[in-house]
Amino acid sequence: MPGVRTAKVNFDKKEALVEFDAKKATIVQMSAALNKAGYTGSLKSWPKG
């Protein structure tokens, strides 16, 4: 989706690390895209600074 720079998925751990431009994509938009693709998810951590 627009704004996502990189996405690394670890299927064994059921985790994804997503780097994105917060000016072009929001957590809500990414969550909606994830749900539309048939997946669920939650925010595990947010970088500080």
Buried (B, 14 or more C-beta within 10 A) or exposed (E): EEBBEEEEEEEEEEEBEBEBEEEEBEEEBBBEEBEEEEEEBEEEEEEEE
